[in-house]
Amino acid sequence: QQGIFNIADRFGLSSVLSGRADLSVAAPVAGITGLAVLPAGPVPPNPLELLSRPSFAAVLAKAQSEYDVILIDTPPACDYADAQSIAFRAGDVMLVSRRDQTRVEDTERAVKEISDASARIVGTLMNSY
């Protein structure tokens, strides 16, 4: 996201979850009124542990009180447990597949893993990014 929106990745979600920053580091996007982006931040040695902390639920609750819509871009659900942990905390999931790249079996597995995380798929999107 930092490349797309031309924002720094010095602080981000990992910084917020580790207590080194707060949600105010979410950067407003120039030219798009009302849009702010919180990048991932520095890669921590323990991303899954950070996402499993109660502080992640608290950050989501605070963000929900400040923003109308929250989108969290995760790594591929089939490749990283981070996606399931985030889905569990978020509750609702938009499943994104890449045209001509994402295999049907991987999508089916992602659907199962999201369901196993007690999350609900509210929509699907196919991109060609």
N, C-alpha and C positions, 0 to 999 in steps of 0.2 A: 504494500500500500504506500509506503513512503516514496517509492519511485513514481507511482501513478499520481499521487497527490502532492509530490514535491515537499515532503515534510521530513524532518530529522527523526532518526530512530534511536537517539541517545537515551531517551526515557520512553517507557511504554508499559504494557500490561505487566511484564515481569518486574519492572521497577515498582509498580503499584503493589503487586502481591507480596513483594519482599520488603515493603515498608520504606523504600527509598524515594517514593513520590506518591502523589495522590491523583485523583481523576482530573485535576486541573491541567495535567500535562497533555490531555487530549487537545490536538491542534485543530483550530478552525481551518476549513479549506477555503482558500481564496477563490472567489467567484461563485461559490455555492452556499447561499445563505442557509444557516441552520445546520450545516453538516460539520461535524468534528470527527477526527480520526485519532484513535489511540493505537499506535503501532505495537508490535509485539515487544519491542524493547530488546535489550541485550539478551542473548541466549544464556539462560541459567544452566548450571550443572544438573539441576533437578526439576525440569519443567512439569512433569506429572505430579510431583510432590507439591509444587506451588499451586497447581490447579486443584488439588485435592483438599487444600486448606479451607477452613471456614471463611478465611479472608476473601476467597474468590466469590463465595456466595454473597458476602457483604458488599463487595465491589459491584457485583451485578445488581443488587438491590439499590445501591446508591445511583448507579447509572440509570436504572429504570425510573427513578424519581426525578431525574434531570433531563432525560431524553424520551422522545416519543417512540422511536424505533432503535433497536440495538442489533447490529449485525456483527457476528464474530466469525472471522475467517479462520478455519482450522486446517491443520494438515490433513491429508487423505485419511478418511475414517478406517480404511482397511490396513493402513500402514502404521498408524500411531494411536496409542491408547489415549492421547491427549484429546482427540476428537470425541471419544465416548465420555470422558470426564466432563468436557465442556457441554456436551449434549445433555448429560444428566443435570447439570446446574442450570442450563438455559431452559430446558423443558421442551421448547419447540425448535425444530430443525428445518432448514431449507436445504435439500439435498442437491448438490451441484455435480454434474458430470461433464466431462470434456468430450466434445464430438470427435469421433474417429480415434479416441484414445482410451476412454473408460470402457472396460469390458463389462458385459452384462453380469457375469459371475461376481465381479467386484462390487457392482451396484447392489446386487442381491445380498451379498455379505454385509455391505455397509448398512442396508436396511435392517438386517437382523441385529447387527451390533448396536445400532441406534435404538432399536426396540428393546434390546436387552438392557440398555442404559436408562430405561423408563422415560425416554423422550418420544415426542410425537413429530412425525414428518408432516409439515403443514404445506409443503410445496416442493416442486422439483424445477430445476433449471438446467438447460444444456447450453454450455458456452463453447466458444471456439478460440479462447484466449491463447 
